[in-house]
Amino acid sequence: MEKKILITGGVKSGKSSYALRLAREIDKEEKLFIATARPIDAEMRDKIENHKRERGSNFKTIEAPIRLGDALSEFNSSTVIIDCLTLWLSNLFYEVKKKEKPREIESFIGALKEFRGNAIIVTNEVGWGIIPGDEISRKYQSDLGSLNQKVAEVCDEVYVMISGIPLRIK
C-alpha cells in the first residue's frame, strides 16, 4: 500500500531515525534517500556522514538540494525518504531567484501528489519558538510553515516527534 507520510518536530527530536525505521518496515526492494543538505561547513559535513552511516547501504542516495520535484518524479514507484524540507527551503532562499522559489515549491507539491510509491518526508517545526528579529528569518519561518501545511494536506499520515516519540496527528 502506497503512503505519503510527513514527520515533523524540533531539532534532534528523532525525525530522521523514525523515517528510516518506517522505510525499513516497507516491503519494497528499492529504497531511496533524497538528500537536500549541502556540505557547507565542517559541522554539516559531519552531520551528513552520520546520516549516511545510520542509513547504511540499504538506501540509494540522490542529492536534490534545489530540484526536489524533478528528483521525486524520477522515482515514482519506490520507497523514498526526503530529508529534509527545512534545508531544501533554505537552499531555495539563498540559491534561486525570488520568482523561482514558488515554482520549485509547486513543482514539488505537484510531484508529491502524483507520486505512486511510498514517500516519507522529514521537516522541522520552526514556529514554536520566538518570533525572529530579522525580516529574512521571519519570512523563512512563515514560508516553512506554509510549505509544511501544503505537504501535510497531501500526506496520508503526519507525525510529530517529541523526545524521540512519534505522535500521530493525522
N, C-alpha and C positions, 0 to 999 in steps of 0.2 A: 504494500500500500504506500503510495507516494504521499509525503507530507512536507509541509513547509513549517519550520519551527524557528521562532525568534527567541534568543536568550539575551536578556539584558541584566544590568546590575552595576554595581560600583566597581572600581578598580580593585583587582586581586580578589574578587568575590568567588572565583571558581568557574567563570563562564566558559573559558576555552576547554578546561578539563571536562566539564559536563558535555560540551559539544562533541568532544572526542568519544566520550562514553556512549552517547546516543548513536553516533555514526557507527561505532563498532558493533552495536546491537542490531543494526540493519543488515539484512541478509542480501546484500548486493556486493558483487566482487569488486567492481570499480569504485574506489573511494578517492575523492579529490579534495584537496585543501587549496582554496583560493585565498592567497595571502595579499593583504593590502598594505602591509607595513613596508617602509623604506628604511634601510640601514643607515640612518643619517648621523649617528654618533655611536660611541662605544657601548653605551647603555642599551640602545636599540638593537645593535648587533648581537649583544649577549642575550637579549630577550628573544630575538628571532631564533638563535641557536638553541635556546632552551625549549622553545616551542617545537622545533624540528626533532629534538631528541624525544620529547614527550609523545609526539605522534608516530615516531618510528618510521619503518619502511612501508607501512600499510597504506599510506596515502601518497598519491602523486601530487606534487605541489605545482600550482600555477600562480605566477605573480601577476596581479592585476591592480596596481596602485591607482589607476585612473579609469580605464575602460572596463568597469565591472560588469556592465550589461552585456558587452560583447563576449567577455570570458564565460559568463554563465550560459549564454546562448550556445556556445560551442559544445557543451556537455549536457545535453538536455535529458539524458536518461540515467545519470549517475547519482551517487550519493555524494553531495558536496557540502563541505563546511566553508563558509565565508567568514574570515576573521581578519579584521572587523570593520564594521561600518564607521566607527568613530575615527579610525585612522584614514579610511577612504575619504570621508568628508573633509578631513583636514588636508589631505592631498589636493582635493578639488579646490579648496580655499586658496591654496598657495601656488598651485601649478597649472591651473587652467584659467582662461579669461572668464570674467564675471558672467558674461552672457552664455558661456558654455556649461556652467555648473548645473543649471536647471535641466538642460538637455541630457547630461550624463545621469542625473538622478532619475529622470523619466525613462531613459533607456534601461536603467537597472530595474526599475519598478515594472516596466513592461516585460522584460526578460523573466523576472521572477513570476509574474502572472502566468506566463506561457510555459514555464519550466515544468517538466513532467517527471523529474526524478525526486529525490529526497534532498531538500535544502535545509541546512542548519546554519542560521545566521547569528553571529555574535555582534553585540553593540554595547554601548555604555549608557547609563543614565547620568547625565551631567546636570540635570535641573534640580537636584535635591540639595544642592549646596547654596552658597551665597550667590547673589547676582554679581557677575564680573564687573570690574570697574572700568574696563575699556570697551569701546564700541565693537571691535572685531570679535572679541570674546563673547559679548552678548549676542552678536549675530550668529556666531558659530553655535552657541548653546541653543538658540532659537531654531536654527536650521536642523540641528541634530534631533531636537525634539519633534519637529515636523517629519523628518525622514523616518524616525522610529515609528511614528504613528502610521505613516503610509505602509511601512513594511509589516507592522503588526496587523493591519487591516487585511493584508493579503495572506498572512500566515494562518495555518490551521491551529497551531498551538503557540502560546507565548509563556515563557518562564522568566521570573525574576530570581536572580541568585542573591542570597543573603548569607554571608559567612559560610559559603560552600554548600548551602542547602537550596535546592531548586524549589520554587513555589510556583505552581501552575496558576496563571491568571487568565488564561484563555484556552 
